[in-house]
Amino acid sequence: MLEARALGVLVEKSLTVPDSYPLSLNSLTLGCNQKTARDPVIAASEGEVQLAVDALKTLALAFESSGSRVARYEHNLGRALGVPSQSVALLATLVLRGPQTAAELRTAAERLHRFADVSAVEGFLDELAARPADKGGALVVKLPRAPGAREQRWAHLLSGAVDVAALPAAADDDSIVSTSELAALKARLAATESEVARLAALVERLCRDLDVRP
């Protein structure tokens, strides 16, 4: 949803370009349509972004700042949802870049908040996922592991529930082979083939010496 994208941009720009914040409608639109650090890349018009930010204002997730001839907008995510700045950074990153593992999130969110380690990221994600119903319910969800993946990804719920049934079925643990394991298997296969060739040559030589047909 464009509302979530606009909210994520407001959070991002408040931390990465504070001198240009709050954002004008033009700057907000450019941020929404940015081609880097965005998944998916979109092409929203200023009119569409205006409708999105108006919707955020009705939810108290954003507001228009005063004292400027040009309308400028700020986010109110942390206060409106009652979450700390670390969680705001994670939510904004998920909104802007799509589902990610905790390790990917730690790297992607570094400009918004520097987490000490992956465990810290997981701790805040767990809190967001276990948010009680009386506070609005969960804000993130841990997705089923995708085929060929070792780690599960997280997705935000700011745009509603994720259709888990539409996601690729998770693979069984036993079906996942790491690069190191694959290299070891190839080495063992090469050694086995070499040993079989050596034994075949030995049998052939013995049969020739004994004048026996194999």
C-alpha positions in Angstrom: 0.0 0.0 0.0 1.2 3.5 -0.8 0.3 4.7 2.7 2.9 2.3 4.1 5.5 3.4 1.6 5.0 7.0 2.3 5.2 6.3 6.1 8.5 4.4 5.6 9.9 7.2 3.5 9.1 9.8 6.2 10.8 7.7 8.8 13.8 7.1 6.6 14.4 10.7 5.6 13.9 12.0 9.2 17.0 10.0 10.1 19.1 10.1 6.9 18.5 13.7 5.7 17.4 15.6 8.8 18.2 19.0 7.3 15.6 18.4 4.6 13.0 17.1 7.0 10.0 17.5 7.3 9.3 16.6 3.7 7.4 18.5 1.1 5.0 16.6 -1.1 7.5 16.7 -3.9 10.3 15.2 -1.8 8.0 12.6 -0.3 6.9 11.5 -3.8 10.5 11.3 -5.0 11.3 9.2 -1.9 8.4 6.9 -2.6 9.5 6.4 -6.3 13.2 6.0 -5.4 14.8 3.2 -7.4 17.4 2.2 -4.8 16.6 0.6 -1.4 13.0 0.0 -2.5 11.2 -3.2 -3.1 9.1 -3.0 -5.1 10.0 0.1 -7.2 6.9 2.1 -7.9 5.9 5.2 -9.9 3.3 7.1 -7.8 2.0 10.5 -8.8 2.0 13.5 -6.4 -1.8 13.2 -6.3 -1.6 9.6 -5.2 1.0 10.4 -2.5 -1.1 13.3 -1.3 -4.1 10.9 -0.8 -1.7 8.4 1.0 -0.4 11.1 3.4 -3.9 12.3 4.0 -4.9 8.8 5.0 -1.9 8.6 7.4 -2.9 11.9 9.0 -6.4 10.5 9.8 -4.7 7.6 11.5 -2.4 10.0 13.5 0.6 8.3 11.8 1.7 11.5 10.1 0.9 15.2 10.5 1.5 18.5 8.6 4.0 20.7 10.2 3.3 24.4 10.6 5.4 27.5 10.0 6.1 26.9 6.3 4.6 28.3 3.1 4.9 24.8 1.5 3.1 21.9 3.2 5.6 19.6 4.9 4.9 16.3 6.5 6.4 14.4 9.5 5.8 10.9 10.7 4.3 10.0 14.1 4.9 6.2 13.9 6.6 5.6 17.2 4.2 7.7 19.3 1.0 6.5 17.5 1.9 2.9 17.8 3.7 3.1 21.1 6.9 1.4 19.9 10.6 2.4 20.5 12.9 4.0 17.9 14.5 0.6 17.3 11.2 -0.9 16.2 10.4 2.1 14.1 13.6 1.6 12.2 12.8 -2.1 11.6 9.3 -1.4 10.5 10.4 1.3 8.1 13.0 -1.0 6.6 10.5 -3.8 6.1 8.1 -1.4 4.5 10.6 0.0 2.1 12.6 -3.1 1.3 10.2 -6.0 1.7 10.5 -9.2 3.7 14.0 -9.9 5.1 15.8 -12.1 7.6 17.0 -10.7 10.9 20.5 -10.6 9.6 19.5 -8.7 6.4 17.5 -6.3 8.5 20.4 -5.5 10.7 22.4 -4.5 7.7 19.6 -2.7 5.8 18.5 -0.7 8.9 22.0 0.5 9.8 21.4 4.0 8.6 18.3 4.3 10.7 19.6 2.5 13.8 22.8 0.5 14.5 21.9 -2.8 16.2 24.6 -4.4 18.3 24.0 -7.9 16.8 21.4 -10.0 15.1 20.0 -11.1 18.5 19.1 -7.5 19.3 17.2 -7.3 16.0 15.4 -10.6 16.7 14.4 -9.3 20.2 12.6 -6.3 18.8 11.0 -8.3 16.1 9.7 -10.8 18.6 8.2 -8.0 20.6 6.5 -6.6 17.5 5.2 -10.0 16.7 3.8 -10.6 20.2 2.2 -7.2 20.5 -1.1 -7.7 22.5 -4.5 -7.2 20.9 -5.3 -4.3 23.2 -2.4 -2.4 21.8 -3.4 -3.1 18.2 -2.0 -6.5 17.7 1.1 -7.8 15.9 3.0 -5.4 13.6 5.3 -8.1 12.0 5.1 -11.7 11.2 7.7 -14.4 10.7 7.1 -16.0 7.3 7.5 -19.8 6.6 11.0 -20.6 5.4 11.2 -20.4 1.6 12.5 -23.3 -0.5 16.3 -23.4 -0.4 16.6 -20.9 2.5 18.1 -21.5 5.8 16.6 -18.6 7.7 13.1 -17.3 7.9 12.2 -13.8 6.7 10.0 -11.2 8.5 7.3 -9.1 7.0 5.4 -6.0 8.3 1.7 -6.0 8.9 1.1 -2.3 8.5 -0.8 -2.9 5.2 -2.8 -5.8 6.6 -2.2 -9.6 7.0 0.2 -11.4 4.8 -1.3 -14.1 2.6 1.0 -16.9 3.8 -0.8 -19.5 1.7 0.3 -17.6 -1.5 4.0 -18.0 -0.5 6.2 -20.8 -1.8 6.0 -23.9 0.4 8.8 -24.2 2.9 11.4 -26.9 2.3 12.3 -29.6 4.8 15.5 -29.1 6.7 16.9 -32.3 5.3 16.5 -31.0 1.7 18.8 -27.9 2.3 22.4 -28.4 1.5 24.9 -25.6 2.3 27.8 -24.7 -0.1 30.3 -26.3 2.2 28.3 -29.5 2.4 27.9 -29.6 -1.4 31.7 -29.2 -1.8 32.3 -32.0 0.7 29.9 -34.3 -1.2 31.6 -33.5 -4.5 35.0 -34.3 -3.0 33.7 -37.6 -1.7 32.2 -38.5 -5.0 35.4 -37.7 -6.8 37.4 -39.8 -4.4 34.9 -42.7 -4.8 35.1 -42.5 -8.6 38.9 -42.6 -8.4 38.9 -45.6 -6.1 36.4 -47.4 -8.4 38.6 -46.7 -11.4 41.7 -48.0 -9.5 39.9 -51.2 -8.5 38.6 -51.8 -12.1 42.1 -51.5 -13.4 43.4 -53.9 -10.8 40.7 -56.5 -11.7 41.5 -56.1 -15.4 45.2 -56.7 -14.7 44.5 -59.8 -12.6 42.2 -61.2 -15.2 44.8 -60.7 -17.9 47.6 -62.3 -15.7 45.4 -65.3 -15.0 44.0 -65.4 -18.5 40.5 -65.1 -17.1 37.8 -63.2 -18.8 36.0 -60.8 -16.5 
